[in-house]
Amino acid sequence: MAATLRPIPFPSLTRLREDPVAQAFTLLRIGFFVLPVLMGLDKFAEVLNDNWPAYLATEFNDILPGSAQDAMYGVGVVEILAGFVVLVMPRFGGLLVAGWLAGIILRLLLVGGYGDIALRDVGLLL
């Protein structure tokens, strides 16, 4: 467990030039940092999607305090934090984002009509 929580430094530029594994790991690490942060910020800016509350299952909306928009603001904060955790502690952050994606998949399937997005998220989860 201690190894999972230990921060992992980025590889040196020399190692990045010579080691394809380091290149792949760094690319995935950056991607799984940038994507959650951008998606989290969009919950507030609504540039990519102007109706995020539509993605919230009514089952969750009924038990959460506040409006669906408030819940999506909370989701945005969690996504931003998860992105930074992946950047600093990728082993733990990977598990965190995998769990978060599983929750998103469940939510999309409960809402209905978003099977294509749920399938895409299954691909990200793997």
C-alpha positions as MATLAB code, in Angstrom:
seq = 'MAATLRPIPFPSLTRLREDPVAQAFTLLRIGFFVLPVLMGLDKFAEVLNDNWPAYLATEFNDILPGSAQDAMYGVGVVEILAGFVVLVMPRFGGLLVAGWLAGIILRLLLVGGYGDIALRDVGLLL';
ca = [
       0.000    0.000    0.000;
       2.861    2.387    0.748;
       4.163    1.980   -2.814;
       0.726    2.907   -4.148;
       0.709    6.187   -2.225;
       4.326    7.113   -2.966;
       4.725   10.009   -5.438;
       6.467    8.988   -8.669;
       8.808   11.538  -10.289;
       8.719   12.106  -14.028;
      11.501   10.308  -15.946;
      14.509   12.295  -17.120;
      14.548   13.633  -20.677;
      17.314   11.180  -21.573;
      15.225    8.250  -20.382;
      12.174    9.602  -22.220;
      14.147    9.759  -25.483;
      15.425    6.193  -25.142;
      12.743    4.223  -23.287;
       9.396    3.565  -25.025;
       7.884    2.316  -21.751;
       8.723    5.618  -20.048;
       7.264    7.471  -23.039;
       4.000    5.509  -22.882;
       3.717    5.857  -19.101;
       4.355    9.603  -19.268;
       1.877   10.095  -22.114;
      -0.839    8.199  -20.234;
      -0.028   10.033  -17.017;
      -0.363   13.416  -18.708;
      -3.513   12.348  -20.559;
      -5.204   11.067  -17.420;
      -4.272   14.341  -15.714;
      -5.466   16.685  -18.466;
      -8.746   14.948  -19.339;
     -10.295   14.852  -15.840;
      -9.182   18.426  -15.146;
     -10.709   19.693  -18.415;
     -13.931   17.753  -17.856;
     -14.103   19.015  -14.279;
     -13.601   22.614  -15.370;
     -16.286   22.195  -18.020;
     -18.834   21.363  -15.318;
     -18.484   25.062  -14.397;
     -17.809   26.633  -17.824;
     -20.240   24.482  -19.868;
     -18.253   24.852  -23.089;
     -18.267   21.209  -24.217;
     -21.759   20.494  -22.903;
     -24.363   23.015  -21.834;
     -26.559   20.559  -19.908;
     -24.422   18.448  -17.557;
     -27.308   17.842  -15.105;
     -29.002   15.697  -17.769;
     -26.283   13.099  -17.174;
     -27.213   12.754  -13.495;
     -29.526    9.825  -12.773;
     -32.694   10.876  -10.956;
     -31.992    8.152   -8.383;
     -28.856   10.051   -7.362;
     -30.463   13.471   -7.686;
     -33.223   12.449   -5.265;
     -30.773   11.529   -2.492;
     -28.228   14.324   -3.004;
     -28.809   17.716   -1.366;
     -29.285   20.694   -3.658;
     -30.045   20.738   -7.358;
     -28.674   18.544  -10.125;
     -26.459   21.463  -11.190;
     -25.017   21.637   -7.661;
     -24.270   17.912   -7.843;
     -22.474   18.397  -11.152;
     -20.381   21.183   -9.618;
     -19.363   18.657   -6.963;
     -18.553   16.142   -9.690;
     -16.394   18.781  -11.375;
     -14.413   19.398   -8.195;
     -13.848   15.657   -7.711;
     -12.693   15.271  -11.333;
     -10.216   18.137  -10.992;
      -8.822   16.688   -7.764;
      -8.598   13.207   -9.319;
      -6.581   14.621  -12.221;
      -4.054   16.155   -9.854;
      -3.829   12.929   -7.835;
      -2.996   11.054  -11.063;
      -0.283   13.597  -11.823;
       1.382   13.290   -8.410;
       0.612    9.677   -7.407;
      -0.281    7.803  -10.608;
      -0.629    4.382   -8.978;
      -3.207    5.585   -6.467;
      -4.701    8.073   -8.931;
      -5.224    5.306  -11.465;
      -7.256    3.329   -8.952;
      -9.174    6.456   -7.986;
     -10.025    7.327  -11.590;
     -10.968    3.695  -12.336;
     -13.440    3.744   -9.452;
     -14.770    7.102  -10.585;
     -15.239    5.802  -14.145;
     -17.116    2.769  -12.800;
     -19.478    5.155  -11.010;
     -19.932    7.222  -14.164;
     -20.720    4.079  -16.171;
     -23.323    3.023  -13.609;
     -24.863    6.491  -13.606;
     -25.037    6.623  -17.420;
     -26.682    3.211  -17.581;
     -29.237    4.235  -14.942;
     -30.115    7.427  -16.825;
     -30.589    5.485  -20.067;
     -29.923    6.650  -23.596;
     -26.191    7.073  -23.025;
     -25.007    3.539  -23.790;
     -22.456    4.764  -26.334;
     -20.836    7.050  -23.779;
     -20.918    4.291  -21.149;
     -19.165    1.947  -23.603;
     -16.474    4.566  -24.257;
     -15.957    4.934  -20.523;
     -15.588    1.145  -20.202;
     -12.716    1.434  -22.705;
     -11.108    4.159  -20.576;
     -11.623    2.052  -17.456;
      -9.709   -0.855  -18.953;
];
